[in-house]
Amino acid sequence: MGLDIRIPLGMIFLAIGGIMALFGIFT
């Protein structure tokens, strides 16, 4: 059950990091 929670959280953090990087490039 721990892995079921950790994997999606990791993907969410990666997605947020990618979005922040894209906004950093555009602005």
Residue, then its C-alpha position, 0 to 999 in steps of 0.5 A: m500500500g505504501l508503494d501505491i501512495r508513493i508512486p503517484l506522489g512522485m509523478i505529481f511532484l515531477a509534473i509540478g516540477g516540469i510545469m514550474a520549469l516551463f513557466g520559468i522558461f516562458t516568463 
